[in-house]
């Protein structure tokens, strides 16, 4: 049974040379996935630097260019995430979704908890960058934990 | 879901990496399916059965692992 178009988010079957051994095909697959990782992370890194420079005022941009750049960054982030998810297998998608869920939950709890604490005078006003950093750290820890569990299992 | 992946793989002398390359997933994915930590999607389960040239019910059954 050939995978239909809508199956692409579930372990897409890519064209690999059937004359190669499975281990050779796996090596090619690893290289392909590594390239996807490098492009996705590289794009995110460059986008982050550009956004950081714009936010810090180091880049003098007119409001139109700023919003256009931000829109481009958003489109690029969505496109590269979809591109990544369609090229990895379903276990990788599963791990990404669990880690993202952990990050989302952490983000909501930290934000709501900090706002509530600040409203009662128990904490300083919430800092957006600290919340984002905590979200990122928790997402990465959740992802690394899932990967470690798979390697040890 | 139970499966006979490890046994079928051993019968053919395939490593996890060999099977992973044949069905275009990572070696960790094969390990996760073999150890019952991941139930494959229907399309992947069919692909695995096709690789072993067996009907899907001879590779997987619906019982809990």
Backbone of each chain as ProteinMPNN parsed JSONL, in Angstrom:
{"seq_chain_A": "XXXXXXXXXXXXXXXXXXXXXXXXXXXXXXXXXXXXXXXXXXXXXXXXXXXXXXXXXXXXXXXXXXXXXXXXXXXXXXXXXXXXXXXXXXXXXXXXXXXXXXXXXXXXXXXXXXXXXXXXXXXXXXXXXXXXXXXXXXXXXXXXXXXXXXXXX", "coords_chain_A": {"N_chain_A": [[0.846, -1.193, 0.0], [0.716, 2.11, -0.971], [1.691, 5.157, 0.602], [-0.771, 7.648, 1.156], [-1.389, 11.101, 0.233], [-2.218, 12.45, 2.551], [-0.99, 11.026, 4.519], [1.449, 12.008, 5.091], [2.404, 13.174, 7.463], [2.862, 11.038, 9.008], [5.404, 9.136, 9.417], [6.734, 9.478, 6.668], [7.22, 7.877, 3.549], [10.079, 7.887, 1.862], [11.788, 8.291, -1.273], [14.021, 5.878, -1.549], [16.928, 4.186, -2.608], [16.259, 0.966, -3.612], [18.165, -0.915, -4.198], [20.233, -0.586, -2.499], [21.613, -1.613, 0.694], [19.697, -1.987, 3.747], [21.061, -0.775, 5.86], [22.782, 1.011, 4.562], [20.876, 2.649, 3.422], [19.805, 3.686, 5.738], [21.98, 5.175, 6.663], [22.076, 7.153, 4.685], [19.642, 8.308, 5.18], [20.063, 9.334, 7.744], [21.937, 11.318, 7.168], [20.366, 12.98, 5.606], [18.399, 13.791, 7.44], [20.017, 15.104, 9.26], [20.823, 17.251, 7.7], [18.377, 18.546, 7.458], [17.952, 19.246, 10.13], [20.139, 21.008, 10.521], [19.563, 23.082, 8.695], [17.066, 23.945, 9.683], [17.63, 24.676, 12.365], [19.648, 26.516, 11.89], [18.278, 28.485, 10.427], [16.492, 29.341, 12.374], [18.318, 30.344, 14.249], [19.568, 32.458, 12.856], [17.322, 34.036, 12.374], [16.616, 34.648, 15.001], [18.835, 36.164, 15.829], [18.584, 38.355, 14.096], [16.129, 39.362, 14.951], [16.763, 39.972, 17.575], [18.689, 41.993, 17.187], [17.094, 43.899, 15.952], [15.242, 44.4, 17.968], [16.914, 45.427, 19.927], [17.615, 47.803, 18.858], [19.86, 48.046, 17.305], [19.703, 47.598, 14.625], [18.586, 49.852, 12.324], [15.457, 50.141, 11.409], [12.699, 50.923, 9.314], [9.267, 51.194, 10.402], [7.664, 49.744, 8.622], [9.442, 47.946, 7.358], [10.269, 46.574, 9.605], [7.893, 45.243, 10.461], [7.4, 43.764, 8.18], [9.657, 42.129, 8.138], [9.244, 40.712, 10.485], [6.907, 39.338, 9.851], [7.871, 37.767, 7.782], [9.667, 36.194, 9.199], [7.895, 34.795, 10.839], [6.433, 33.319, 8.933], [8.524, 31.851, 7.85], [9.287, 30.35, 10.108], [7.026, 28.734, 10.542], [6.918, 27.382, 8.069], [9.448, 26.059, 8.002], [9.189, 24.417, 10.227], [7.061, 22.75, 9.488], [8.215, 21.56, 7.255], [10.309, 20.188, 8.484], [8.829, 18.401, 10.154], [7.569, 16.823, 8.269], [9.566, 15.345, 7.228], [10.715, 13.724, 9.084], [10.424, 10.661, 11.058], [7.472, 9.071, 12.543], [7.899, 8.644, 15.27], [9.71, 10.576, 15.973], [8.134, 12.838, 15.468], [6.198, 12.423, 17.414], [7.77, 12.646, 19.788], [8.546, 15.312, 19.518], [6.052, 16.561, 19.727], [5.257, 15.888, 22.362], [7.304, 17.164, 23.824], [6.813, 19.791, 23.057], [4.302, 20.114, 24.161], [4.932, 19.923, 26.875], [6.474, 22.239, 27.08], [4.55, 24.203, 26.433], [2.72, 23.887, 28.534], [4.382, 24.493, 30.701], [4.96, 27.15, 30.057], [2.422, 28.368, 30.313], [1.838, 27.874, 33.028], [4.02, 29.106, 34.352], [3.761, 31.755, 33.447], [1.116, 32.467, 34.295], [1.336, 31.953, 37.039], [3.396, 33.706, 37.791], [2.279, 36.222, 37.138], [0.097, 36.217, 38.885], [1.442, 36.118, 41.316], [2.843, 38.531, 41.193], [0.737, 40.332, 41.189], [-0.08, 40.171, 43.774], [1.951, 41.328, 45.063], [4.07, 39.705, 45.654], [6.115, 39.088, 43.983], [8.416, 40.501, 41.527], [7.37, 42.47, 38.611], [6.224, 40.495, 35.818], [8.678, 39.181, 33.569], [9.073, 39.088, 30.21], [11.131, 37.938, 28.596], [12.455, 36.258, 30.421], [10.447, 34.402, 30.966], [10.132, 33.278, 28.421], [12.668, 32.144, 28.073], [12.698, 30.265, 30.165], [10.636, 28.624, 29.272], [11.752, 27.625, 26.919], [13.981, 26.239, 27.947], [12.717, 24.251, 29.501], [11.295, 22.899, 27.514], [13.418, 21.873, 25.971], [14.642, 20.233, 27.898], [12.588, 18.364, 28.331], [12.442, 17.191, 25.773], [15.054, 16.143, 25.529], [14.967, 14.327, 27.637], [13.049, 12.481, 26.717], [14.389, 11.477, 24.485], [16.64, 10.366, 25.698], [15.45, 8.366, 27.194], [14.547, 6.721, 25.171], [16.984, 5.917, 24.065], [18.167, 4.566, 26.195], [16.255, 2.653, 26.607]], "CA_chain_A": [[0.0, 0.0, 0.0], [1.506, 3.33, -1.019], [1.109, 6.157, 1.483], [-1.49, 8.704, 0.465], [-0.845, 12.42, 0.52], [-2.496, 12.872, 3.924], [-0.191, 10.243, 5.468], [2.812, 12.537, 5.124], [2.864, 13.478, 8.814], [3.088, 9.773, 9.686], [6.514, 8.398, 8.836], [6.658, 9.496, 5.214], [8.097, 6.939, 2.85], [10.781, 8.669, 0.855], [12.381, 7.463, -2.316], [15.386, 5.434, -1.286], [17.311, 3.209, -3.623], [16.061, -0.377, -3.058], [19.317, -1.788, -4.423], [21.146, -0.41, -1.369], [21.216, -2.348, 1.892], [18.954, -1.163, 4.695], [21.987, 0.029, 6.665], [23.214, 2.138, 3.723], [19.734, 3.575, 3.296], [19.686, 4.379, 7.028], [23.043, 6.192, 6.703], [21.638, 8.271, 3.838], [18.531, 8.943, 5.881], [20.648, 10.125, 8.841], [22.538, 12.527, 6.586], [19.257, 13.835, 5.163], [17.762, 14.379, 8.63], [20.99, 16.05, 9.821], [20.734, 18.466, 6.872], [17.121, 19.215, 7.828], [18.211, 19.848, 11.447], [21.059, 22.147, 10.386], [18.851, 24.187, 8.025], [16.005, 24.459, 10.56], [18.233, 25.375, 13.512], [20.365, 27.672, 11.342], [17.288, 29.526, 10.09], [16.001, 29.869, 13.653], [19.407, 31.098, 14.867], [19.71, 33.727, 12.125], [16.098, 34.812, 12.637], [16.705, 35.127, 16.382], [19.831, 37.248, 15.87], [17.999, 39.52, 13.416], [15.078, 39.893, 15.821], [17.446, 40.556, 18.73], [19.29, 43.262, 16.752], [15.993, 44.861, 15.707], [14.654, 44.753, 19.27], [17.892, 46.231, 20.671], [17.809, 49.087, 18.179], [21.108, 48.055, 16.54], [19.304, 47.71, 13.22], [17.593, 50.925, 12.19], [14.488, 49.723, 10.405], [11.432, 51.654, 9.329], [8.227, 50.294, 10.92], [7.183, 48.849, 7.555], [10.43, 46.87, 7.212], [10.259, 45.768, 10.833], [6.729, 44.332, 10.444], [7.588, 42.828, 7.06], [10.653, 41.151, 8.584], [8.622, 39.852, 11.498], [5.978, 38.447, 9.133], [8.718, 36.806, 7.059], [10.204, 35.288, 10.211], [6.792, 33.92, 11.264], [6.162, 32.389, 7.822], [9.684, 30.949, 7.786], [9.251, 29.424, 11.253], [5.97, 27.747, 10.287], [7.308, 26.567, 6.909], [10.554, 25.156, 8.326], [8.683, 23.405, 11.173], [6.286, 21.772, 8.701], [9.202, 20.864, 6.421], [10.985, 19.25, 9.384], [7.901, 17.359, 10.614], [7.22, 15.937, 7.156], [10.727, 14.559, 6.81], [11.154, 12.804, 10.141], [9.439, 9.593, 11.244], [6.4, 9.404, 13.479], [8.394, 8.653, 16.654], [10.293, 11.914, 16.144], [6.999, 13.768, 15.558], [5.611, 12.143, 18.72], [8.646, 13.252, 20.805], [8.43, 16.769, 19.374], [4.747, 17.009, 20.236], [5.278, 15.796, 23.835], [8.181, 18.222, 24.345], [6.105, 21.061, 22.843], [3.217, 20.151, 25.146], [5.566, 20.248, 28.165], [6.851, 23.649, 27.001], [3.328, 25.021, 26.487], [2.194, 23.792, 29.9], [5.302, 25.26, 31.552], [4.77, 28.566, 29.721], [1.157, 28.84, 30.898], [1.929, 27.852, 34.491], [4.973, 30.132, 34.817], [3.175, 33.084, 33.181], [-0.033, 32.718, 35.176], [1.818, 31.973, 38.417], [4.172, 34.935, 38.004], [1.336, 37.349, 37.118], [-0.678, 36.151, 40.133], [2.338, 36.466, 42.429], [3.14, 39.966, 41.083], [-0.477, 41.066, 41.555], [-0.158, 40.174, 45.24], [3.158, 41.953, 45.584], [5.007, 38.666, 46.115], [7.202, 38.942, 42.999], [8.459, 41.661, 40.624], [6.526, 42.357, 37.412], [6.717, 39.418, 34.939], [9.625, 39.551, 32.524], [8.756, 38.241, 29.056], [12.296, 37.168, 28.151], [12.716, 35.186, 31.397], [9.42, 33.369, 30.757], [10.465, 32.595, 27.162], [13.869, 31.336, 28.305], [12.288, 29.112, 30.996], [9.851, 27.751, 28.385], [12.699, 26.962, 26.014], [14.793, 25.283, 28.732], [11.866, 23.11, 29.882], [11.025, 22.144, 26.279], [14.639, 21.133, 25.619], [14.833, 19.167, 28.894], [11.579, 17.327, 28.051], [12.85, 16.502, 24.544], [16.257, 15.351, 25.838], [14.538, 13.221, 28.494], [12.399, 11.481, 25.861], [15.434, 10.849, 23.652], [17.479, 9.547, 26.577], [14.644, 7.192, 27.537], [14.558, 5.827, 23.999], [18.321, 5.337, 23.899], [18.406, 3.598, 27.273], [15.267, 1.574, 26.463]], "C_chain_A": [[0.885, 1.248, 0.0], [0.873, 4.357, -0.101], [0.39, 7.222, 0.673], [-0.941, 10.049, 0.924], [-1.044, 12.802, 1.987], [-1.712, 12.075, 4.97], [1.178, 10.88, 5.724], [3.312, 12.879, 6.525], [3.13, 12.198, 9.596], [4.169, 8.974, 8.974], [6.463, 8.362, 7.317], [7.642, 8.511, 4.598], [8.777, 7.706, 1.734], [11.416, 7.737, -0.157], [13.821, 7.105, -1.957], [15.673, 4.314, -2.259], [17.186, 1.783, -3.074], [17.235, -1.31, -3.297], [20.345, -1.656, -3.292], [20.681, -1.263, -0.195], [20.451, -1.398, 2.81], [19.875, -0.253, 5.483], [22.524, 1.214, 5.865], [22.1, 3.171, 3.581], [19.542, 4.357, 4.588], [20.752, 5.47, 7.141], [22.646, 7.41, 5.866], [20.526, 9.057, 4.524], [19.054, 9.85, 6.99], [21.24, 11.426, 8.315], [21.45, 13.519, 6.173], [18.619, 14.556, 6.361], [18.698, 15.41, 9.271], [20.94, 17.361, 9.046], [19.479, 19.257, 7.237], [17.3, 19.936, 9.168], [19.05, 21.107, 11.298], [20.341, 23.344, 9.759], [17.827, 24.805, 8.967], [16.6, 25.265, 11.72], [18.969, 26.624, 13.033], [19.414, 28.819, 11.025], [16.76, 30.168, 11.374], [17.04, 30.758, 14.323], [19.541, 32.465, 14.2], [18.508, 34.639, 12.369], [16.146, 35.432, 14.023], [17.682, 36.281, 16.504], [19.247, 38.525, 15.258], [16.954, 40.187, 14.308], [15.694, 40.587, 17.032], [18.057, 41.909, 18.379], [18.215, 44.328, 16.546], [15.41, 45.331, 17.031], [15.595, 45.662, 20.056], [18.169, 47.575, 20.026], [19.087, 49.158, 17.366], [20.838, 48.15, 15.043], [18.271, 48.825, 13.128], [16.654, 50.572, 11.042], [13.262, 50.626, 10.478], [10.368, 50.676, 9.831], [7.743, 49.287, 9.876], [8.137, 47.658, 7.387], [10.443, 45.955, 8.435], [9.116, 44.749, 10.786], [6.85, 43.308, 9.31], [8.575, 41.731, 7.447], [10.07, 40.174, 9.585], [7.666, 38.846, 10.843], [6.758, 37.357, 8.394], [9.271, 35.751, 8.013], [9.125, 34.282, 10.651], [6.497, 32.875, 10.187], [7.291, 31.359, 7.719], [9.668, 29.922, 8.905], [8.209, 28.334, 11.031], [6.391, 26.804, 9.155], [8.42, 25.583, 7.263], [10.118, 24.079, 9.31], [7.903, 22.325, 10.428], [7.224, 20.912, 7.849], [9.91, 19.797, 7.254], [10.062, 18.077, 9.741], [7.542, 16.369, 9.506], [8.38, 15.065, 6.715], [11.247, 13.605, 7.874], [10.086, 11.728, 10.331], [8.474, 9.932, 12.38], [6.85, 9.394, 14.939], [9.014, 10.019, 16.964], [9.182, 12.964, 16.281], [6.368, 13.662, 16.949], [6.442, 12.819, 19.831], [8.58, 14.773, 20.751], [7.129, 17.292, 19.955], [4.705, 16.958, 21.765], [6.124, 16.914, 24.439], [7.494, 19.588, 24.193], [4.981, 21.215, 23.86], [3.776, 20.527, 26.522], [5.931, 21.726, 28.204], [5.638, 24.565, 27.125], [2.753, 25.063, 27.903], [3.051, 24.632, 30.853], [5.095, 26.756, 31.328], [3.516, 29.122, 30.394], [1.255, 28.918, 32.42], [2.855, 28.94, 35.02], [4.362, 31.529, 34.639], [2.07, 33.397, 34.181], [0.422, 32.825, 36.629], [2.555, 33.264, 38.739], [3.248, 36.168, 38.057], [0.554, 37.391, 38.437], [0.182, 36.577, 41.327], [2.634, 37.968, 42.418], [1.942, 40.8, 41.524], [-0.627, 41.159, 43.072], [1.087, 40.795, 45.885], [4.203, 40.963, 46.076], [6.203, 38.506, 45.175], [7.252, 40.212, 42.162], [7.563, 41.43, 39.402], [7.1, 41.279, 36.476], [7.64, 39.953, 33.842], [9.456, 38.558, 31.364], [9.937, 37.356, 28.648], [12.613, 36.018, 29.114], [11.72, 34.046, 31.212], [9.738, 32.569, 29.489], [11.661, 31.66, 27.341], [13.52, 30.079, 29.114], [11.507, 28.11, 30.151], [10.778, 26.939, 27.488], [13.497, 25.893, 26.755], [13.953, 24.044, 29.078], [11.533, 22.251, 28.66], [12.228, 21.279, 25.899], [14.873, 19.983, 26.598], [13.849, 18.018, 28.621], [11.982, 16.513, 26.823], [14.059, 15.597, 24.812], [15.9, 14.146, 26.695], [13.893, 12.104, 27.677], [13.442, 10.733, 25.027], [16.311, 9.915, 24.487], [16.748, 8.245, 26.931], [14.635, 6.197, 26.367], [15.921, 5.164, 23.823], [18.586, 4.274, 24.954], [17.46, 2.406, 27.152], [15.663, 0.646, 25.362]], "O_chain_A": [[1.718, 1.412, 0.891], [-0.353, 4.436, -0.021], [0.878, 7.65, -0.373], [-0.147, 10.133, 1.861], [-0.162, 13.402, 2.602], [-1.754, 12.394, 6.158], [1.975, 10.344, 6.493], [4.521, 12.875, 6.759], [3.582, 12.263, 10.74], [3.884, 8.225, 8.04], [6.175, 7.316, 6.736], [8.761, 8.345, 5.084], [8.131, 8.126, 0.773], [11.559, 6.539, 0.086], [14.723, 7.938, -2.054], [14.773, 3.587, -2.679], [17.927, 1.416, -2.162], [17.315, -2.375, -2.684], [21.222, -2.508, -3.143], [19.5, -1.597, -0.094], [20.538, -0.177, 2.679], [19.535, 0.899, 5.754], [22.703, 2.3, 6.415], [22.331, 4.379, 3.613], [19.169, 5.53, 4.565], [20.479, 6.558, 7.647], [22.85, 8.551, 6.28], [20.471, 10.286, 4.462], [18.578, 10.971, 7.172], [21.079, 12.489, 8.915], [21.586, 14.728, 6.361], [18.339, 15.753, 6.309], [18.252, 16.448, 9.76], [21.003, 18.442, 9.63], [19.512, 20.485, 7.315], [16.867, 21.076, 9.334], [18.727, 22.148, 11.871], [20.485, 24.475, 10.222], [17.717, 26.028, 9.056], [16.152, 26.371, 12.023], [18.923, 27.666, 13.687], [19.705, 29.979, 11.316], [16.602, 31.387, 11.45], [16.703, 31.794, 14.896], [19.619, 33.494, 14.872], [18.654, 35.849, 12.546], [15.768, 36.588, 14.21], [17.408, 37.264, 17.193], [19.387, 39.618, 15.807], [16.897, 41.412, 14.409], [15.228, 41.641, 17.465], [17.966, 42.859, 19.157], [18.391, 45.491, 16.908], [15.118, 46.515, 17.203], [15.145, 46.561, 20.767], [18.885, 48.4, 20.594], [19.391, 50.203, 16.79], [21.636, 48.707, 14.29], [17.218, 48.765, 13.763], [17.006, 50.687, 9.868], [12.842, 51.04, 11.558], [10.537, 49.464, 9.704], [7.45, 48.134, 10.194], [7.701, 46.512, 7.286], [10.603, 44.74, 8.324], [9.319, 43.56, 11.032], [6.461, 42.149, 9.455], [8.37, 40.558, 7.134], [10.353, 38.977, 9.55], [7.618, 37.675, 11.218], [6.365, 36.19, 8.379], [9.334, 34.567, 7.68], [9.394, 33.092, 10.815], [6.332, 31.693, 10.489], [7.051, 30.166, 7.528], [9.996, 28.756, 8.686], [8.464, 27.158, 11.294], [6.243, 25.587, 9.263], [8.361, 24.415, 6.88], [10.609, 22.952, 9.249], [8.062, 21.134, 10.698], [7.047, 19.699, 7.739], [10.093, 18.663, 6.81], [10.455, 16.915, 9.644], [7.245, 15.207, 9.782], [8.2, 14.146, 5.916], [12.115, 12.776, 7.602], [8.971, 11.863, 9.827], [8.633, 10.932, 13.078], [6.242, 10.071, 15.768], [8.865, 10.547, 18.065], [9.278, 13.869, 17.11], [6.046, 14.67, 17.578], [5.887, 13.484, 20.706], [8.561, 15.444, 21.783], [7.105, 18.34, 20.6], [4.18, 17.873, 22.4], [5.734, 17.536, 25.427], [7.581, 20.435, 25.082], [4.736, 22.312, 24.361], [3.189, 21.334, 27.244], [5.732, 22.396, 29.217], [5.682, 25.575, 27.829], [2.357, 26.116, 28.403], [2.536, 25.374, 31.69], [5.058, 27.536, 32.28], [3.542, 30.209, 30.973], [0.816, 29.893, 33.03], [2.54, 29.614, 36.0], [4.426, 32.37, 35.535], [2.077, 34.444, 34.828], [-0.052, 33.689, 37.367], [2.375, 33.846, 39.808], [3.414, 37.041, 38.908], [0.372, 38.455, 39.029], [-0.273, 37.29, 42.221], [2.676, 38.609, 43.468], [2.103, 41.846, 42.154], [-1.224, 42.103, 43.59], [1.24, 40.778, 47.106], [5.112, 41.328, 46.822], [7.191, 37.863, 45.53], [6.259, 40.934, 42.079], [7.062, 40.326, 39.191], [8.318, 41.158, 36.349], [7.412, 41.02, 33.272], [9.667, 37.356, 31.521], [9.763, 36.166, 28.385], [12.994, 34.931, 28.679], [12.086, 32.874, 31.287], [9.629, 31.343, 29.477], [11.672, 30.538, 26.834], [13.975, 28.979, 28.801], [11.686, 26.9, 30.288], [10.609, 25.731, 27.322], [13.669, 24.78, 26.258], [14.433, 22.916, 28.959], [11.491, 21.024, 28.753], [12.079, 20.107, 25.551], [15.255, 18.886, 26.19], [14.226, 16.847, 28.671], [11.877, 15.286, 26.828], [14.091, 14.442, 24.385], [16.459, 13.064, 26.512], [14.155, 10.925, 27.912], [13.38, 9.512, 24.886], [16.675, 8.824, 24.048], [17.346, 7.17, 26.963], [14.708, 4.985, 26.568], [16.003, 3.986, 23.472], [19.152, 3.221, 24.663], [17.804, 1.289, 27.54], [14.957, -0.325, 25.088]]}, "seq_chain_B": "XXXXXXXXXXXXXXXXXXXXXXXXXXXXXXXXXXXXXXXXXXXXXXXXXXXXXXXXXXXXXXXXX", "coords_chain_B": {"N_chain_B": [[-0.097, -3.008, 22.057], [0.857, -6.087, 20.708], [3.795, -7.417, 19.041], [5.734, -9.184, 16.525], [8.192, -8.38, 15.766], [10.947, -8.441, 16.55], [11.545, -11.154, 16.486], [10.968, -11.84, 13.791], [12.785, -10.239, 12.516], [15.177, -11.315, 13.475], [15.039, -13.855, 12.332], [15.564, -13.264, 9.707], [18.054, -12.297, 9.86], [18.537, -9.601, 10.161], [19.732, -6.465, 11.322], [18.645, -3.938, 13.701], [19.167, -1.511, 12.525], [19.295, -2.216, 9.832], [16.63, -2.979, 9.272], [15.417, -0.535, 9.883], [16.463, 1.152, 7.881], [15.313, -0.059, 5.655], [12.587, 0.445, 5.99], [12.542, 3.107, 6.159], [12.742, 4.649, 8.6], [13.996, 5.865, 11.797], [16.61, 4.144, 13.702], [16.001, 4.181, 16.367], [13.263, 4.347, 16.265], [12.517, 1.818, 15.326], [13.406, 0.3, 17.493], [11.734, 1.348, 19.498], [9.243, 0.451, 18.628], [9.594, -2.325, 18.638], [9.989, -2.82, 21.373], [7.571, -2.198, 22.372], [7.087, 0.391, 23.138], [6.144, 2.213, 21.44], [3.315, 2.386, 19.436], [2.922, 1.668, 16.103], [1.741, 3.8, 13.394], [-1.041, 3.102, 11.199], [-0.253, 3.152, 8.504], [2.536, 2.86, 8.702], [2.682, 0.393, 9.984], [1.64, -1.282, 8.011], [3.622, -0.941, 6.134], [5.79, -2.119, 7.39], [4.893, -4.775, 7.568], [4.751, -5.353, 4.854], [7.431, -5.249, 4.192], [8.364, -7.52, 5.435], [7.031, -9.327, 3.942], [4.575, -10.396, 4.767], [1.187, -10.962, 5.952], [-0.422, -8.297, 7.705], [-1.524, -9.056, 10.17], [0.055, -11.124, 10.96], [2.268, -9.988, 11.887], [1.603, -8.012, 13.714], [-0.557, -7.94, 16.592], [-3.672, -7.168, 18.197], [-3.585, -7.268, 20.968], [-2.736, -6.155, 24.328], [0.584, -5.079, 25.128]], "CA_chain_B": [[-0.173, -3.88, 20.877], [1.988, -7.023, 20.613], [4.313, -7.615, 17.683], [6.785, -10.211, 16.394], [9.237, -7.724, 14.98], [12.294, -8.899, 16.917], [11.673, -12.54, 16.007], [11.005, -11.831, 12.323], [14.054, -9.6, 12.144], [16.236, -12.284, 13.772], [14.937, -14.925, 11.329], [16.156, -12.789, 8.442], [19.424, -11.85, 10.136], [18.608, -8.144, 9.994], [19.912, -5.633, 12.52], [17.61, -2.884, 13.792], [19.526, -0.485, 11.536], [18.92, -2.732, 8.515], [15.17, -2.841, 9.128], [15.093, 0.897, 9.885], [16.755, 1.675, 6.549], [14.365, -0.618, 4.686], [11.245, 1.046, 6.118], [12.754, 4.556, 6.184], [12.563, 5.305, 9.899], [15.246, 5.823, 12.559], [16.806, 2.904, 14.451], [15.271, 4.356, 17.632], [11.847, 4.059, 16.007], [12.386, 0.352, 15.289], [13.549, -0.159, 18.875], [10.531, 1.733, 20.244], [8.138, -0.425, 18.21], [9.909, -3.678, 19.121], [9.848, -2.922, 22.831], [6.188, -1.851, 22.737], [6.991, 1.769, 23.649], [5.426, 3.006, 20.429], [2.458, 1.647, 18.501], [3.055, 2.372, 14.813], [0.527, 4.185, 12.668], [-1.495, 2.045, 10.283], [0.566, 3.145, 7.269], [3.857, 2.295, 9.017], [2.493, -1.043, 10.275], [1.513, -1.963, 6.708], [4.929, -0.896, 5.475], [6.628, -3.14, 8.052], [4.401, -6.089, 7.136], [5.129, -5.509, 3.445], [8.866, -5.524, 4.155], [8.537, -8.935, 5.817], [6.192, -10.091, 3.007], [3.588, -11.135, 5.576], [-0.021, -10.182, 6.256], [-0.181, -7.448, 8.881], [-1.906, -9.733, 11.414], [1.125, -12.049, 11.371], [3.335, -9.174, 12.489], [1.024, -7.306, 14.872], [-1.916, -8.278, 17.018], [-4.269, -6.048, 18.947], [-3.49, -7.429, 22.421], [-1.834, -5.228, 25.023], [1.951, -5.613, 25.315]], "C_chain_B": [[1.071, -4.782, 20.839], [2.515, -7.073, 19.175], [5.448, -8.638, 17.706], [7.993, -9.672, 15.64], [10.631, -8.293, 15.263], [12.559, -10.295, 16.352], [11.828, -12.584, 14.48], [12.328, -11.25, 11.811], [15.205, -10.596, 12.339], [16.229, -13.418, 12.741], [15.614, -14.54, 10.022], [17.596, -12.315, 8.62], [19.599, -10.352, 9.96], [18.885, -7.482, 11.335], [18.748, -4.629, 12.576], [17.881, -1.811, 12.738], [19.117, -0.924, 10.129], [17.412, -2.56, 8.277], [14.776, -1.368, 9.043], [15.322, 1.506, 8.503], [15.743, 1.193, 5.523], [12.985, 0.044, 4.771], [11.314, 2.565, 6.294], [12.301, 5.223, 7.484], [13.908, 5.246, 10.627], [15.38, 4.477, 13.279], [16.055, 2.979, 15.784], [13.787, 4.041, 17.449], [11.612, 2.549, 15.976], [12.452, -0.209, 16.712], [12.289, 0.149, 19.681], [9.35, 0.829, 19.891], [8.37, -1.837, 18.758], [9.634, -3.845, 20.604], [8.459, -2.494, 23.31], [6.045, -0.448, 23.296], [6.285, 2.686, 22.658], [4.594, 2.075, 19.554], [2.5, 2.369, 17.163], [1.702, 2.775, 14.235], [0.166, 3.042, 11.715], [-0.603, 1.983, 9.036], [1.948, 2.55, 7.539], [3.745, 0.796, 9.301], [2.364, -1.835, 8.965], [2.861, -2.024, 5.998], [5.858, -1.959, 6.064], [6.204, -4.532, 7.58], [4.815, -6.371, 5.695], [6.617, -5.851, 3.331], [9.158, -6.985, 4.516], [7.762, -9.878, 4.885], [5.217, -10.997, 3.764], [2.321, -10.301, 5.705], [0.177, -9.441, 7.584], [-0.505, -8.172, 10.192], [-0.883, -10.781, 11.855], [2.326, -11.292, 11.959], [2.832, -8.506, 13.777], [-0.271, -7.986, 15.293], [-2.391, -7.212, 18.003], [-4.154, -6.158, 20.453], [-2.532, -6.431, 23.037], [-0.476, -5.879, 25.235], [2.19, -5.943, 26.787]], "O_chain_B": [[2.198, -4.295, 20.928], [1.783, -6.807, 18.221], [6.038, -8.92, 18.749], [8.714, -10.412, 14.97], [11.394, -8.588, 14.343], [13.632, -10.58, 15.821], [12.702, -13.272, 13.951], [12.895, -11.708, 10.819], [16.09, -10.712, 11.491], [17.288, -13.886, 12.324], [16.166, -15.387, 9.321], [18.272, -11.974, 7.649], [20.693, -9.886, 9.642], [18.339, -7.888, 12.361], [17.978, -4.496, 11.625], [16.954, -1.27, 12.134], [18.651, -0.112, 9.33], [16.982, -2.069, 7.234], [13.92, -0.99, 8.243], [14.496, 2.272, 8.007], [15.356, 1.941, 4.626], [12.297, 0.188, 3.761], [10.304, 3.224, 6.541], [11.58, 6.221, 7.472], [14.855, 4.64, 10.126], [14.396, 3.757, 13.449], [15.538, 1.973, 16.271], [13.135, 3.533, 18.361], [10.629, 2.057, 16.53], [11.663, -1.075, 17.088], [11.826, -0.687, 20.457], [8.549, 0.484, 20.76], [7.448, -2.466, 19.278], [9.114, -4.871, 21.042], [8.203, -2.435, 24.512], [5.008, -0.114, 23.869], [5.881, 3.797, 23.002], [5.105, 1.101, 19.001], [2.155, 3.548, 17.084], [0.669, 2.179, 14.541], [0.967, 2.142, 11.466], [-0.244, 0.9, 8.572], [2.479, 1.817, 6.705], [4.614, 0.02, 8.903], [2.918, -2.927, 8.836], [3.199, -3.016, 5.353], [6.612, -2.612, 5.343], [7.044, -5.363, 7.236], [5.185, -7.496, 5.357], [7.014, -6.645, 2.479], [10.076, -7.6, 3.975], [7.839, -11.097, 5.036], [5.056, -12.177, 3.453], [2.366, -9.077, 5.583], [0.874, -9.928, 8.474], [0.151, -7.94, 11.207], [-0.94, -11.272, 12.982], [3.271, -11.899, 12.462], [3.539, -8.447, 14.783], [-0.994, -8.539, 14.463], [-1.594, -6.459, 18.561], [-4.575, -5.247, 21.165], [-1.631, -5.922, 22.37], [-0.388, -7.08, 25.49], [3.273, -6.402, 27.149]]}, "name": "protein", "num_of_chains": 2, "seq": "XXXXXXXXXXXXXXXXXXXXXXXXXXXXXXXXXXXXXXXXXXXXXXXXXXXXXXXXXXXXXXXXXXXXXXXXXXXXXXXXXXXXXXXXXXXXXXXXXXXXXXXXXXXXXXXXXXXXXXXXXXXXXXXXXXXXXXXXXXXXXXXXXXXXXXXXXXXXXXXXXXXXXXXXXXXXXXXXXXXXXXXXXXXXXXXXXXXXXXXXXXXXXXXXXXXXXXXXXX"}
